[in-house]
Amino acid sequence: MIEDIKKRALHRTKIIEGQLRGIEKMIENDDYCVDIITLSLAVQKSLASLNKLLVENHLRTHVTEMYEAGGEQREAAVAELVRIFELSNNRG
């Protein structure tokens, strides 16, 4: 993994972890539903940001190598990207 992206991705996971603990406490405390939903939506945005970092890393490393290798490797890279695109479009 590219070191800068790895550092940023790990930082993002720590933020998400804290947000999830916050949601758990809010539910335990019977906090106002809209406040819980607001934090839940923030977690979703944080996850999207993490996914963007992971896709960037994958493109800059694995996909680049696979594409340059050509042949079946290139086709596998394209198939992976199509699968990621499909998964991202099938959400919610």
VMD Tcl script that builds the backbone (N, CA, C; Angstrom):
set m [mol new atoms 276]
animate dup $m
set s [atomselect $m all]
$s set {name element resname resid chain x y z} {
  {N N MET 1 A 0.847 -1.178 0.000}
  {CA C MET 1 A 0.000 0.000 0.000}
  {C C MET 1 A 0.892 1.240 0.000}
  {N N ILE 2 A 0.484 2.248 -0.714}
  {CA C ILE 2 A 1.221 3.514 -0.743}
  {C C ILE 2 A 1.172 4.113 0.663}
  {N N GLU 3 A 2.323 4.489 1.176}
  {CA C GLU 3 A 2.438 4.881 2.581}
  {C C GLU 3 A 1.509 6.025 2.979}
  {N N ASP 4 A 1.433 7.071 2.157}
  {CA C ASP 4 A 0.567 8.205 2.471}
  {C C ASP 4 A -0.903 7.784 2.516}
  {N N ILE 5 A -1.315 6.989 1.566}
  {CA C ILE 5 A -2.710 6.531 1.529}
  {C C ILE 5 A -2.981 5.617 2.714}
  {N N LYS 6 A -2.027 4.755 3.041}
  {CA C LYS 6 A -2.180 3.862 4.185}
  {C C LYS 6 A -2.377 4.664 5.471}
  {N N LYS 7 A -1.567 5.692 5.648}
  {CA C LYS 7 A -1.661 6.543 6.841}
  {C C LYS 7 A -3.030 7.212 6.920}
  {N N ARG 8 A -3.484 7.753 5.782}
  {CA C ARG 8 A -4.782 8.424 5.750}
  {C C ARG 8 A -5.926 7.439 5.963}
  {N N ALA 9 A -5.815 6.233 5.398}
  {CA C ALA 9 A -6.863 5.221 5.557}
  {C C ALA 9 A -6.958 4.765 7.013}
  {N N LEU 10 A -5.819 4.560 7.648}
  {CA C LEU 10 A -5.832 4.161 9.060}
  {C C LEU 10 A -6.421 5.263 9.933}
  {N N HIS 11 A -6.082 6.504 9.620}
  {CA C HIS 11 A -6.661 7.636 10.361}
  {C C HIS 11 A -8.186 7.655 10.200}
  {N N ARG 12 A -8.639 7.421 8.977}
  {CA C ARG 12 A -10.078 7.404 8.703}
  {C C ARG 12 A -10.755 6.280 9.491}
  {N N THR 13 A -10.115 5.110 9.593}
  {CA C THR 13 A -10.732 4.001 10.342}
  {C C THR 13 A -10.846 4.336 11.824}
  {N N LYS 14 A -9.885 5.069 12.348}
  {CA C LYS 14 A -9.962 5.480 13.766}
  {C C LYS 14 A -11.144 6.427 13.981}
  {N N ILE 15 A -11.353 7.328 13.037}
  {CA C ILE 15 A -12.494 8.247 13.118}
  {C C ILE 15 A -13.800 7.460 13.072}
  {N N ILE 16 A -13.889 6.522 12.143}
  {CA C ILE 16 A -15.105 5.707 12.004}
  {C C ILE 16 A -15.348 4.907 13.273}
  {N N GLU 17 A -14.289 4.346 13.825}
  {CA C GLU 17 A -14.412 3.579 15.074}
  {C C GLU 17 A -14.997 4.450 16.187}
  {N N GLY 18 A -14.502 5.657 16.317}
  {CA C GLY 18 A -15.022 6.575 17.330}
  {C C GLY 18 A -16.469 6.954 17.078}
  {N N GLN 19 A -16.802 7.171 15.815}
  {CA C GLN 19 A -18.178 7.511 15.479}
  {C C GLN 19 A -19.120 6.353 15.815}
  {N N LEU 20 A -18.697 5.131 15.529}
  {CA C LEU 20 A -19.540 3.967 15.837}
  {C C LEU 20 A -19.727 3.798 17.341}
  {N N ARG 21 A -18.659 4.027 18.095}
  {CA C ARG 21 A -18.803 3.981 19.564}
  {C C ARG 21 A -19.774 5.058 20.034}
  {N N GLY 22 A -19.719 6.212 19.389}
  {CA C GLY 22 A -20.638 7.287 19.730}
  {C C GLY 22 A -22.080 6.907 19.463}
  {N N ILE 23 A -22.334 6.267 18.338}
  {CA C ILE 23 A -23.692 5.815 18.017}
  {C C ILE 23 A -24.164 4.803 19.058}
  {N N GLU 24 A -23.295 3.882 19.408}
  {CA C GLU 24 A -23.649 2.865 20.398}
  {C C GLU 24 A -24.058 3.516 21.726}
  {N N LYS 25 A -23.279 4.485 22.173}
  {CA C LYS 25 A -23.596 5.186 23.426}
  {C C LYS 25 A -24.899 5.959 23.310}
  {N N MET 26 A -25.110 6.584 22.169}
  {CA C MET 26 A -26.340 7.354 21.972}
  {C C MET 26 A -27.565 6.444 22.041}
  {N N ILE 27 A -27.448 5.255 21.443}
  {CA C ILE 27 A -28.558 4.302 21.491}
  {C C ILE 27 A -28.783 3.830 22.921}
  {N N GLU 28 A -27.691 3.499 23.615}
  {CA C GLU 28 A -27.807 3.064 25.009}
  {C C GLU 28 A -28.453 4.133 25.876}
  {N N ASN 29 A -28.162 5.404 25.586}
  {CA C ASN 29 A -28.678 6.518 26.381}
  {C C ASN 29 A -30.050 7.003 25.914}
  {N N ASP 30 A -30.623 6.316 24.931}
  {CA C ASP 30 A -31.917 6.723 24.375}
  {C C ASP 30 A -31.898 8.166 23.881}
  {N N ASP 31 A -30.806 8.545 23.224}
  {CA C ASP 31 A -30.700 9.896 22.676}
  {C C ASP 31 A -31.744 10.119 21.577}
  {N N TYR 32 A -31.895 11.350 21.214}
  {CA C TYR 32 A -32.862 11.765 20.196}
  {C C TYR 32 A -32.528 11.086 18.869}
  {N N CYS 33 A -33.530 10.473 18.241}
  {CA C CYS 33 A -33.341 9.683 17.020}
  {C C CYS 33 A -32.642 10.467 15.912}
  {N N VAL 34 A -33.029 11.707 15.729}
  {CA C VAL 34 A -32.440 12.505 14.645}
  {C C VAL 34 A -30.951 12.709 14.890}
  {N N ASP 35 A -30.546 12.855 16.127}
  {CA C ASP 35 A -29.123 12.996 16.439}
  {C C ASP 35 A -28.365 11.707 16.108}
  {N N ILE 36 A -28.970 10.568 16.398}
  {CA C ILE 36 A -28.344 9.281 16.086}
  {C C ILE 36 A -28.241 9.111 14.567}
  {N N ILE 37 A -29.302 9.445 13.878}
  {CA C ILE 37 A -29.310 9.346 12.417}
  {C C ILE 37 A -28.245 10.258 11.814}
  {N N THR 38 A -28.116 11.448 12.361}
  {CA C THR 38 A -27.114 12.390 11.866}
  {C C THR 38 A -25.716 11.796 11.977}
  {N N LEU 39 A -25.419 11.188 13.118}
  {CA C LEU 39 A -24.102 10.579 13.290}
  {C C LEU 39 A -23.958 9.352 12.397}
  {N N SER 40 A -25.019 8.592 12.226}
  {CA C SER 40 A -24.987 7.435 11.339}
  {C C SER 40 A -24.675 7.860 9.906}
  {N N LEU 41 A -25.276 8.942 9.470}
  {CA C LEU 41 A -24.999 9.456 8.128}
  {C C LEU 41 A -23.550 9.937 8.008}
  {N N ALA 42 A -23.012 10.493 9.088}
  {CA C ALA 42 A -21.610 10.911 9.091}
  {C C ALA 42 A -20.690 9.692 8.944}
  {N N VAL 43 A -21.066 8.580 9.581}
  {CA C VAL 43 A -20.286 7.344 9.446}
  {C C VAL 43 A -20.300 6.887 7.994}
  {N N GLN 44 A -21.454 6.965 7.360}
  {CA C GLN 44 A -21.553 6.559 5.961}
  {C C GLN 44 A -20.656 7.414 5.069}
  {N N LYS 45 A -20.607 8.717 5.346}
  {CA C LYS 45 A -19.717 9.598 4.576}
  {C C LYS 45 A -18.261 9.245 4.834}
  {N N SER 46 A -17.944 8.920 6.080}
  {CA C SER 46 A -16.575 8.534 6.419}
  {C C SER 46 A -16.194 7.236 5.718}
  {N N LEU 47 A -17.125 6.287 5.652}
  {CA C LEU 47 A -16.865 5.033 4.940}
  {C C LEU 47 A -16.658 5.289 3.451}
  {N N ALA 48 A -17.436 6.188 2.882}
  {CA C ALA 48 A -17.265 6.536 1.471}
  {C C ALA 48 A -15.882 7.139 1.237}
  {N N SER 49 A -15.439 7.964 2.175}
  {CA C SER 49 A -14.115 8.568 2.071}
  {C C SER 49 A -13.026 7.496 2.162}
  {N N LEU 50 A -13.212 6.534 3.056}
  {CA C LEU 50 A -12.267 5.422 3.173}
  {C C LEU 50 A -12.243 4.613 1.878}
  {N N ASN 51 A -13.408 4.323 1.337}
  {CA C ASN 51 A -13.477 3.567 0.084}
  {C C ASN 51 A -12.752 4.294 -1.043}
  {N N LYS 52 A -12.898 5.602 -1.077}
  {CA C LYS 52 A -12.222 6.390 -2.116}
  {C C LYS 52 A -10.705 6.229 -1.995}
  {N N LEU 53 A -10.195 6.279 -0.769}
  {CA C LEU 53 A -8.758 6.090 -0.561}
  {C C LEU 53 A -8.311 4.706 -1.009}
  {N N LEU 54 A -9.104 3.686 -0.670}
  {CA C LEU 54 A -8.742 2.315 -1.026}
  {C C LEU 54 A -8.783 2.108 -2.537}
  {N N VAL 55 A -9.769 2.686 -3.197}
  {CA C VAL 55 A -9.836 2.589 -4.653}
  {C C VAL 55 A -8.644 3.320 -5.279}
  {N N GLU 56 A -8.318 4.491 -4.757}
  {CA C GLU 56 A -7.167 5.227 -5.282}
  {C C GLU 56 A -5.899 4.395 -5.169}
  {N N ASN 57 A -5.694 3.785 -3.999}
  {CA C ASN 57 A -4.508 2.959 -3.814}
  {C C ASN 57 A -4.509 1.790 -4.798}
  {N N HIS 58 A -5.653 1.153 -4.947}
  {CA C HIS 58 A -5.750 0.005 -5.849}
  {C C HIS 58 A -5.435 0.415 -7.291}
  {N N LEU 59 A -5.949 1.563 -7.700}
  {CA C LEU 59 A -5.680 2.045 -9.055}
  {C C LEU 59 A -4.199 2.359 -9.259}
  {N N ARG 60 A -3.593 2.991 -8.269}
  {CA C ARG 60 A -2.196 3.409 -8.397}
  {C C ARG 60 A -1.211 2.251 -8.287}
  {N N THR 61 A -1.648 1.135 -7.714}
  {CA C THR 61 A -0.732 0.010 -7.516}
  {C C THR 61 A -1.155 -1.193 -8.361}
  {N N HIS 62 A -2.085 -1.947 -7.861}
  {CA C HIS 62 A -2.465 -3.210 -8.479}
  {C C HIS 62 A -3.007 -3.058 -9.900}
  {N N VAL 63 A -3.933 -2.141 -10.089}
  {CA C VAL 63 A -4.539 -1.993 -11.415}
  {C C VAL 63 A -3.485 -1.555 -12.427}
  {N N THR 64 A -2.624 -0.648 -12.042}
  {CA C THR 64 A -1.566 -0.193 -12.942}
  {C C THR 64 A -0.691 -1.367 -13.372}
  {N N GLU 65 A -0.288 -2.187 -12.392}
  {CA C GLU 65 A 0.552 -3.354 -12.698}
  {C C GLU 65 A -0.186 -4.348 -13.586}
  {N N MET 66 A -1.443 -4.610 -13.259}
  {CA C MET 66 A -2.228 -5.575 -14.025}
  {C C MET 66 A -2.459 -5.079 -15.452}
  {N N TYR 67 A -2.720 -3.796 -15.585}
  {CA C TYR 67 A -2.992 -3.235 -16.905}
  {C C TYR 67 A -1.742 -3.288 -17.778}
  {N N GLU 68 A -0.606 -2.963 -17.164}
  {CA C GLU 68 A 0.656 -2.992 -17.915}
  {C C GLU 68 A 1.040 -4.414 -18.310}
  {N N ALA 69 A 0.642 -5.397 -17.504}
  {CA C ALA 69 A 0.950 -6.796 -17.820}
  {C C ALA 69 A 0.203 -7.259 -19.057}
  {N N GLY 70 A -0.950 -6.652 -19.311}
  {CA C GLY 70 A -1.727 -6.981 -20.502}
  {C C GLY 70 A -2.444 -8.313 -20.387}
  {N N GLY 71 A -3.050 -8.721 -21.471}
  {CA C GLY 71 A -3.715 -10.012 -21.560}
  {C C GLY 71 A -4.766 -10.243 -20.491}
  {N N GLU 72 A -4.701 -11.426 -19.891}
  {CA C GLU 72 A -5.682 -11.811 -18.873}
  {C C GLU 72 A -5.621 -10.901 -17.648}
  {N N GLN 73 A -4.433 -10.449 -17.305}
  {CA C GLN 73 A -4.293 -9.551 -16.160}
  {C C GLN 73 A -5.046 -8.247 -16.394}
  {N N ARG 74 A -4.919 -7.720 -17.598}
  {CA C ARG 74 A -5.618 -6.481 -17.939}
  {C C ARG 74 A -7.122 -6.702 -17.850}
  {N N GLU 75 A -7.602 -7.801 -18.381}
  {CA C GLU 75 A -9.033 -8.110 -18.333}
  {C C GLU 75 A -9.515 -8.279 -16.895}
  {N N ALA 76 A -8.684 -8.882 -16.046}
  {CA C ALA 76 A -9.039 -9.053 -14.632}
  {C C ALA 76 A -9.151 -7.692 -13.947}
  {N N ALA 77 A -8.257 -6.777 -14.286}
  {CA C ALA 77 A -8.304 -5.429 -13.701}
  {C C ALA 77 A -9.592 -4.728 -14.090}
  {N N VAL 78 A -9.953 -4.822 -15.352}
  {CA C VAL 78 A -11.192 -4.199 -15.828}
  {C C VAL 78 A -12.389 -4.822 -15.113}
  {N N ALA 79 A -12.397 -6.145 -14.988}
  {CA C ALA 79 A -13.508 -6.838 -14.320}
  {C C ALA 79 A -13.629 -6.398 -12.861}
  {N N GLU 80 A -12.497 -6.238 -12.182}
  {CA C GLU 80 A -12.527 -5.764 -10.790}
  {C C GLU 80 A -13.148 -4.378 -10.686}
  {N N LEU 81 A -12.736 -3.496 -11.563}
  {CA C LEU 81 A -13.256 -2.130 -11.528}
  {C C LEU 81 A -14.742 -2.086 -11.833}
  {N N VAL 82 A -15.180 -2.902 -12.771}
  {CA C VAL 82 A -16.604 -2.973 -13.085}
  {C C VAL 82 A -17.376 -3.490 -11.876}
  {N N ARG 83 A -16.831 -4.507 -11.195}
  {CA C ARG 83 A -17.483 -5.061 -10.010}
  {C C ARG 83 A -17.590 -4.013 -8.893}
  {N N ILE 84 A -16.533 -3.262 -8.678}
  {CA C ILE 84 A -16.570 -2.194 -7.662}
  {C C ILE 84 A -17.618 -1.150 -8.035}
  {N N PHE 85 A -17.658 -0.775 -9.305}
  {CA C PHE 85 A -18.642 0.194 -9.771}
  {C C PHE 85 A -20.058 -0.322 -9.529}
  {N N GLU 86 A -20.296 -1.582 -9.879}
  {CA C GLU 86 A -21.616 -2.169 -9.674}
  {C C GLU 86 A -21.993 -2.208 -8.196}
  {N N LEU 87 A -21.056 -2.602 -7.352}
  {CA C LEU 87 A -21.335 -2.652 -5.906}
  {C C LEU 87 A -21.663 -1.262 -5.373}
  {N N SER 88 A -20.950 -0.258 -5.831}
  {CA C SER 88 A -21.194 1.097 -5.326}
  {C C SER 88 A -22.543 1.620 -5.798}
  {N N ASN 89 A -23.005 1.180 -6.944}
  {CA C ASN 89 A -24.294 1.634 -7.463}
  {C C ASN 89 A -25.473 0.853 -6.915}
  {N N ASN 90 A -25.230 -0.281 -6.293}
  {CA C ASN 90 A -26.314 -1.109 -5.740}
  {C C ASN 90 A -26.590 -0.798 -4.281}
  {N N ARG 91 A -25.899 0.166 -3.733}
  {CA C ARG 91 A -26.111 0.533 -2.333}
  {C C ARG 91 A -27.460 1.222 -2.170}
  {N N GLY 92 A -28.064 0.932 -1.015}
  {CA C GLY 92 A -29.230 1.568 -0.503}
  {C C GLY 92 A -30.294 1.958 -1.399}
}
mol reanalyze $m
mol bondsrecalc $m
mol representation Tube
mol addrep $m
